[in-house]
Amino acid sequence: MSDFFLSTKARLFDEGGLKDLFDHVRNLLMAALIMAAGSYATRHGVAVDLFGVLFDELVGFIVLAIGVLLAILNALSGLHQLNKQQLHLGVRILAIGFYVVATVRMIQLVVVFRTG
């Protein structure tokens, strides 16, 4: 059991796993903020002055789609990094389930806080 903790410690601190984790969360938060901005533009398109853009709602949907695409790409990157680790299949399935639930909740929180 101590070998597991030593290998986990080495992966997190010595091999840059902790930095990758924080980079991943930062990228996810940026994608969530972009989605929140697109959502806000679609709801309040008339109140937002978009420097002469005629179709405020269309621009909001495009920004929202870009944010969703970035979140999906970030999720695929995280799943790829997880699959590179030589972990048991059950641990990987639990990690993927936790990742999906945490990602959806984080995006929901950012969108709710951003759009008010």
BELPECOR-V502662 format. One record per pair of residues at least 4 apart in sequence whose ideal C-beta (glycine too) atoms are under 7 Angstrom apart, sorted by the first residue. I is the first residue (numbers start at 1). J is the second residue. D is the distance in Angstrom with one decimal. If there is no record, write none. Layout:
# BELPECOR-V502662
I/J/D
I/J/D
This chain:
# BELPECOR-V502662
1/5/7.0
2/6/6.1
3/7/6.2
4/8/6.2
5/9/6.2
6/10/6.4
7/11/6.3
8/12/6.2
9/13/5.9
10/14/4.7
10/15/6.4
11/15/5.2
11/17/4.7
12/17/4.4
12/18/4.8
13/18/6.2
16/20/5.9
17/21/6.3
18/22/6.6
19/23/6.2
20/24/6.2
20/81/6.5
21/25/6.6
22/26/6.2
23/27/6.4
24/28/6.4
24/74/6.6
24/78/5.5
25/29/6.4
26/30/6.5
27/31/6.5
27/74/4.8
28/32/6.4
28/71/6.5
28/74/5.4
28/103/6.4
28/106/6.3
29/33/6.4
29/110/6.6
30/34/6.5
31/35/6.5
31/67/5.2
31/70/3.9
31/71/4.0
31/74/6.0
32/36/6.3
32/106/6.4
32/107/4.5
32/110/3.8
32/111/6.6
33/37/6.4
33/110/6.1
33/114/6.6
34/38/6.5
34/63/6.3
34/66/6.1
34/67/3.5
34/70/6.4
35/39/6.2
35/64/5.7
35/67/3.4
35/68/6.3
35/107/6.6
35/111/6.2
36/40/6.2
36/110/5.7
36/111/4.6
36/114/3.4
36/115/5.9
37/41/6.4
37/63/5.8
38/42/6.5
38/60/5.0
38/61/6.8
38/63/3.4
38/64/3.0
38/67/5.7
39/43/6.4
39/64/5.9
39/111/5.9
39/115/5.7
40/44/5.9
40/114/6.6
40/115/5.2
41/45/5.9
41/48/5.9
41/56/6.2
41/59/6.1
41/60/3.1
41/63/6.2
42/57/5.2
42/60/3.5
42/61/5.9
42/64/6.7
43/115/6.9
44/48/5.7
45/56/3.1
45/57/4.8
45/60/6.1
46/56/6.9
48/56/6.4
50/56/5.8
50/59/6.2
53/59/5.4
55/59/6.2
56/60/6.4
57/61/6.4
58/62/6.5
59/63/6.4
60/64/6.2
61/65/6.2
62/66/6.5
63/67/6.6
64/68/6.5
65/69/6.3
66/70/6.4
67/71/6.4
68/72/6.4
69/73/6.3
70/74/6.2
71/75/6.4
71/107/6.7
72/76/6.4
73/77/6.4
74/78/6.5
75/79/6.3
75/103/6.4
76/80/6.3
77/81/6.5
78/82/6.3
78/99/6.3
79/83/6.3
79/96/6.7
80/84/6.7
82/92/6.1
82/95/5.9
87/91/4.5
87/92/5.4
89/93/6.3
90/94/6.4
91/95/6.2
92/96/6.3
93/97/6.4
94/98/6.2
95/99/6.1
96/100/6.4
97/101/6.5
98/102/5.9
99/103/6.0
100/104/6.4
101/105/6.3
102/106/6.1
103/107/6.4
104/108/6.3
105/109/6.3
106/110/6.4
107/111/6.2
108/112/6.1
109/113/6.2
110/114/5.9
111/115/5.9
